[in-house]
Amino acid sequence: MRILAVADTESSLLWDFYKSSYLEDIDLILSAGDLDPDYLSFLVTMGHAPVLYVHGNHDDIYRRRPPGGCINIDGRLIEYEGVRILGLGGSMRYNGGVCQYTESQMRRRVWKLLPPLACKKGFDILLTHAPARGFHDREDLPHRGFEVFNRLIDVWKPSFHIHGHIHQSYGSGFVRQDQRGGTTVINACERCIIDIPVPFRS
């Protein structure tokens, strides 16, 4: 399965200069937030893959105008083609925005997901907007990662954690990929491709 992960910055290659060949081999599109809803609607319309998304901290507009044809998995655990995907959008709370949470609030969101996690025996991909604390994040509150995401990764050991929120334009310290134990941590800023085997689990 080939996954296109997107976040934060609309790719001119996939929008302004789009060619049909760019999406023809994409099986699933995951959005980690802070993207124009029209952009996500464009991707789901022009490609043949579903678009699953979580909210970014600037996605208040989604409440009035959600991305047409796309599936909101924020606060949900879903399974697609045998791949279990857990979605948790938003950032650290810094100015009272709709899609912002304190560490305690995000922890409570995770607790609510424990029954479906136990039923599904875990998850394979953690899709978030903010990063985990200590992985690609910054020290300022708006860009600080969540400690509870590290706990999720350590307990359930997903194959991937895909996040956004930390832009390439923030400086030379941008890191696309990292590792926490057996989990590959990916910053999806703008776009990246992830290939996973099918079937995903033996």
VOGU-3710 file (C-alpha; in Angstrom, 3 decimals, decimal comma):
1> mrilavadte> 0,000/0,000/0,000  1,303/3,417/-0,918  0,271/6,247/1,405  0,533/9,965/0,668  0,842/11,935/3,911  0,241/15,702/3,779  0,213/18,535/6,320  0,509/22,292/6,893  1,512/23,485/3,422  -0,412/22,861/0,214
11> ssllwdfyks> 1,934/21,278/-2,314  2,024/23,262/-5,546  2,983/20,029/-7,304  -0,276/18,412/-6,199  -2,473/21,463/-6,735  -1,216/24,287/-8,991  0,810/22,004/-11,266  -1,174/18,808/-10,778  -0,835/15,919/-13,219  -2,974/12,790/-13,013
21> syledidlil> 0,147/10,630/-12,763  0,982/12,161/-9,363  -1,846/10,302/-7,609  -2,362/7,253/-9,799  -0,373/4,885/-7,559  -1,593/6,332/-4,224  -3,834/3,971/-2,237  -4,550/6,173/0,782  -4,108/9,852/1,676  -3,602/10,916/5,292
31> sagdldpdyl> -3,811/14,582/6,264  -2,165/15,651/9,525  -3,939/19,008/9,536  -3,718/22,738/8,780  -4,614/22,420/5,118  -7,206/24,267/3,030  -10,390/22,144/2,919  -10,589/22,782/-0,837  -7,130/21,233/-1,216  -8,195/18,012/0,495
41> sflvtmghap> -11,402/17,939/-1,563  -9,279/18,352/-4,695  -7,049/15,418/-3,739  -9,955/13,079/-3,042  -11,655/14,117/-6,287  -8,656/13,869/-8,595  -7,217/10,669/-7,113  -8,826/7,295/-6,468  -7,755/7,058/-2,812  -9,777/8,049/0,258
51> vlyvhgnhdd> -8,585/11,032/2,295  -8,565/10,594/6,071  -7,798/13,672/8,168  -7,355/15,117/11,640  -7,690/18,771/12,601  -4,743/21,092/12,859  -4,684/24,028/15,271  -5,733/26,377/12,445  -8,585/24,201/11,143  -11,504/25,935/12,871
61> iyrrrppggc> -12,910/26,476/9,358  -13,534/22,717/9,074  -16,441/23,101/11,502  -18,185/25,436/9,042  -16,828/23,952/5,830  -15,328/20,468/6,203  -13,334/18,973/3,304  -15,931/17,500/0,959  -15,665/13,783/0,309  -13,037/13,278/3,032
71> inidgrliey> -13,301/11,319/6,295  -12,664/12,922/9,669  -10,896/10,442/11,976  -10,051/12,947/14,720  -10,670/11,176/18,029  -11,385/7,889/16,293  -9,796/4,524/15,586  -10,627/3,171/12,151  -9,431/0,263/10,039  -8,736/0,631/6,323
81> egvrilglgg> -7,666/-2,363/4,241  -6,438/-4,079/7,392  -4,471/-1,051/8,634  -5,608/0,351/12,003  -5,300/4,150/12,144  -5,735/6,240/15,290  -6,437/9,951/14,770  -5,770/12,715/17,311  -5,704/16,248/15,947  -4,946/19,620/17,467
91> smrynggvcq> -1,976/21,240/19,161  -0,956/22,295/22,649  -3,363/24,924/23,999  -1,815/28,399/23,687  -4,536/30,932/22,821  -7,868/29,208/23,384  -8,423/27,961/19,829  -11,022/25,282/19,144  -8,465/22,660/18,125  -6,058/23,182/21,028
101> ytesqmrrrv> -5,650/21,078/24,164  -3,720/21,030/27,398  -1,703/17,904/28,143  -4,461/16,787/30,535  -7,166/17,342/27,934  -5,272/15,324/25,335  -4,730/12,577/27,912  -8,495/12,415/28,489  -9,051/12,137/24,734  -6,700/9,160/24,712
111> wkllpplack> -8,458/7,526/27,699  -11,769/7,622/25,796  -10,128/5,589/23,026  -8,870/2,796/25,269  -11,950/0,526/24,769  -11,721/0,510/20,945  -7,933/0,165/21,197  -8,339/-2,922/23,361  -10,999/-4,298/21,005  -8,765/-3,820/17,952
121> kgfdilltha> -5,677/-4,939/19,894  -3,856/-1,705/19,190  -3,192/0,343/16,107  -0,673/0,499/13,275  -0,548/4,222/12,474  -0,887/7,144/14,866  -2,013/10,200/12,871  -1,744/13,468/14,799  -1,249/17,143/14,060  1,166/17,954/16,874
131> pargfhdred> 4,261/15,803/17,362  5,136/13,778/20,438  7,165/15,601/23,066  10,850/15,459/22,203  10,314/14,401/18,575  10,579/17,243/16,047  8,855/19,670/18,447  9,984/23,039/19,809  10,268/24,516/23,316  7,687/27,286/22,774
141> lphrgfevfn> 4,193/26,272/23,943  2,418/26,495/20,540  4,876/24,005/19,007  5,485/21,744/21,992  4,612/18,073/21,544  2,378/15,923/23,757  3,887/13,538/26,301  0,842/11,252/26,043  1,726/10,456/22,423  5,005/8,940/23,638
151> rlidvwkpsf> 3,010/6,838/26,091  0,718/5,657/23,297  3,714/4,679/21,195  5,510/2,893/24,032  2,452/0,885/25,098  0,908/-0,019/21,740  4,028/0,017/19,536  2,515/1,197/16,223  4,622/0,961/13,091  4,240/4,669/12,272
161> hihghihqsy> 3,538/7,999/13,930  2,665/10,596/11,281  2,357/14,222/12,390  2,516/17,771/11,059  2,666/21,197/12,773  6,462/21,644/12,519  7,140/23,370/9,203  10,219/23,064/7,030  10,420/26,862/7,048  11,112/26,903/10,804
171> gsgfvrqdqr> 14,826/26,462/10,185  17,677/24,118/9,388  16,748/21,738/12,207  13,832/20,248/10,243  13,766/16,449/10,505  11,556/14,382/8,199  11,960/10,979/9,838  12,986/9,644/13,223  12,624/6,510/15,308  11,171/5,749/18,741
181> ggttvinace> 11,747/2,075/19,432  10,121/0,174/16,584  7,955/3,147/15,575  8,961/5,292/12,615  8,105/8,940/13,335  7,393/11,008/10,208  6,848/14,743/9,831  4,404/14,988/6,923  4,887/18,736/6,344  3,819/19,475/2,733
191> rciidipvpf> 3,982/15,875/1,475  5,756/12,547/1,759  5,216/8,994/0,535  5,089/5,945/2,806  5,086/2,402/1,441  3,796/-0,382/3,667  3,424/-4,081/2,867  0,033/-5,684/2,258  -1,141/-7,556/4,213  0,233/-5,233/6,892
201> rs> 0,209/-7,783/9,719  0,971/-11,500/9,601
//
